[in-house]
Each structure stands twice: as structure tokens, then as C-alpha cells.
Amino acid sequence: PRTPINALLLNLAATDLLKCAVDIPLLLAVSIWGNSRVDLGETLCVLQPFTYSLSSCVQLATLVAISVERYQAIAHPFQVAKKKIRIQGWGPIIWSMGFMVSVLSITLTKKTPAYVRCRHLSVDPQKYFDPFGTFILVPTWTICLALIVGHYLRIFALVKRHNKRIFDRGMAPSSPKERVVHLPGHSGGQQTAAKAVARVEDGCPPA
């Protein structure tokens, strides 16, 4: 069925396909040919961190969008029009953000472990510093994880508050009364009566 969550799951599947079809083969190529002292070239060595950054950012952003939509579905279940607008906007926003972060990561690519191994650069381990992981990956993962956990905690709090409200209403005092209901279509000796137990609140006449 075409539901908002399924649309986001399709987006998540597209990022998994990107990672499996492009990123992982490039990483394997860098790992295998990196030991043979063969320079794989600037393009290939830059493309691998780019695809890794793109797929990772899009995956995390899609998970954030799914948590947002699940919260909205519980908190505002009847806002169908707004939901459709959000779903139509999630895809362009997520992929645009992923491309922006990936393009930004290219400026830091030449200091990543994959690029160093791919180009066989000599690096002093004591002075080595990976700005790509420090300034791009870790902040992105931290922000997305905080948003995901925050929305699911809001869902938990909302459901708990709703269940408490239902429980409180269900425990409202009531006075059970018994009344006789005469079935229509019967008269005289054939008329039968059925007893029905009804909970009638104080001050309200029986139906």
C-alpha cells in the first residue's frame, strides 16, 4: 500500500542499494589494490568517501523522517493534508542535505584513511588527524541519533499519557441499575421480558 512510511522505506532502500552497488565495491577495491602499491587515481579515491558520506547521511536523515512521521501519526492522526505535503518534501530535503554534506566532505577527503591508503601516501601515525570523521561524521550521527531518540521518547510519553487518561475515565464512579426491557411484538401471556444490566450515570434517565 502507498503509505507515508512506505515512501520513506523506499527511500531507505534506495540508499541501501547505493551503498551495496557503489560504496562497498569501491571500498573493496581500495582495500584489495591498496596492498599492491597501485595508485587507483584521484577520481576513484575521492569517489569512495563521497558515496560513503552520501549513503550514510541519507540513511540517517530518512530514519529521522520516519521517527517524525510516526510521532505525527500518533499526535495528529487526522492531519492528512499536512502529512502528504511533508512526505512530498522529505525526499528532496533528505537528498539535498546528503549531497551538501558529501560535497563538503570532498574538501576533507585527502586526509581520510581510505584516501591515504588508496594513494599510498606516507603519513606519520602520531601526527595523523582525520577531520572528515571528527567534523562531518560524528556531528551528523550525533544530531540524527538525538532527533530519533527524542521523537520516540515523545511517542512513549504521549501514549503513556493517553492510556492514563483512558484509565482514569474508565474508573469513574457509576451506579449499576437493573431494568426490565419488554421485547416488542409480544402481548398478553406471550409477552416476555429480558433483564438488561446497564450502567447509568447519576442524574441520567435510562435509555
N, C-alpha and C positions, 0 to 999 in steps of 0.2 A: 504494500500500500504506500501511496505517496503522502508521507507524513513529514513534519519538520525534522524530527530526529533522524529519519531515514535519509533525508537530504544531506544532513551533516555526516552521517555514517558513510554515505557515498563519497563525500569529500575526504573523509579519513581514509577510505580505501584507495583513493587516487594518490594520496601521499605515500601509502604503503607500497603501491605499485612503482612510484618514482624511486623510492628507496631500494626496492628489490631489483629494479631493472637498470638503474643507473648508478646509484651511490655505492651499493655493495660490490658490483663488478669493478668499479674504479678503485675501491679500497683494496680489493683482492689483487688487482694489477699492480698497485703501488707496493703492496706487501710482498708479492712474488718477485717482481722485477727489481724491486729496491735492493735485494740482496745480490743482484747480478752486476751492480755498478753500471747499469744502463740508464742514461738520462731519458726520462719519459717525456720531456718537453714542458714548456711553460703552460701550455693550454691544458693538458691533462692534469698537471699537478695543481692547477688553480681550480679546475672544474670539480674535483672531488670534494674539497672543503665547501665549495659553493652549493653543490647538491645536498651535501650533508646538512648544512645550515638551513637550506630551504625546506627540506623534508621535515627536519626536527621542529622548526618554528611553526610550520603549517599544522603539524600533528598536535602540538601543544595548544595552539590557538583554537583548533577545532574542538579539542576536549574542553577548553574554556567555554566555547559557544554551546556545547552540549549541556554543560552544567547550568549555564544561564537559562537555556530553554526549558530545562527540567524544573528549575525554580519558578519560571514564569508560568508553566503549565499548572503548577500547584497553587501558586499565589493568585494568578489571574487566569483562570481556565476559560473564560468566555471572551477574551480579547483576541478573537480570531483574525481580525483585520491587521492588528499590530503584529501578530505572530507572522503573518505572511510577508509583511514588509521587512521584518527582521531577518527572516530566512533568505529573502532575496538579496539582502545586503551583506549577510555573513560571508558568502563566497568571495566576492571582490575584496572585501576588507581583509579577510584572512590571507589570501594570496598576495595582495599588495603589500601587506605588512611583512610577509615572508620574503618577498623579493627585495624589499628595502633592507631588511636585516642581512640577507645574503650578499647584496651588493656592498653593504658596509663591511661585511666580513672579508671581502676580497682585499681591502686595504691592509688587513692584518694577516692575510694568508701566508705570506712569505716567512712568518715566524711560527707557523703551526707545525706540529710533529710530522704530519703527513707530507707537507711540502718539503720539509728538511730531508726526510727520507727519500722522497721522490726525486729531488735534485741532487742528492748526495752532498749536501752542504756540511762542512765541518763546523760543529757547534760545541762550545765549551759547556759541559753539563752544569757546572757550578754557576755560570752566568746566563744560563738559558731561561727565558721567560716567555710564556705563551699568552699574549694579550687577547687572542681570539677566545680562549676558554674563559679568561678572567673577566673580560669586558663585554662579551657577547653571550656566550652560552649560559654561564652561571646566572647572570641577572635575568635572562629570559626564562630559564627554568624556574627560578625562584618566584618571579611575578606570576607566571602561569599556574604554578602549584598553589600559591597563596589564593588566587582567584577561584580555582577549582575547589579547594578545601572550604573556602569561605562560603561559596554558594551551596555546597552540600550541607554545611552546618546550618545555614539559613533554612534549608528544606527540612532538616531534622527538627529545628526549633518550631517551625511553622506547623508541621504535622503533630508534634507533641502538644502544642497549644490548642490545635483544633480538636484532638482527641480528648483533652482535658475539658474543653467546653462541652463536647457531646456528653461526656460522663457526668458533668455537673447538671446538665439539663435532664439527663435520664434519671438522676436521683432526686428530682423534685418531688415534694410530698404530694400524694394523691389519695383519694378516698375511694376504694373499690366498692361499687354498689351492684346489686343484683337486680335485674329487671326481667320481666316476662315479655317475650316477643310473640305475638299471635301471628301465625302464618296465614297469609291471605288465601282465599279460595276454599276455606272450610267454614262450616257453620254448624250450630247445634252440637249434637253429640260427636260429629266427625271433626269438630274443630280441635286442633291440637295446639299445644303451647310448647315453645322451646325456651329454655333458660339461657340467657347470654350474660356473661360477666363482662362488664365494661368499666373502664377507669374514667370516671367523670370528675373533673376538677371542681373544687368548691365554687358554688355560685353559678355553675353552668347546668342547664337542664339536660336530661338525657336526650339523645337524638332519636 
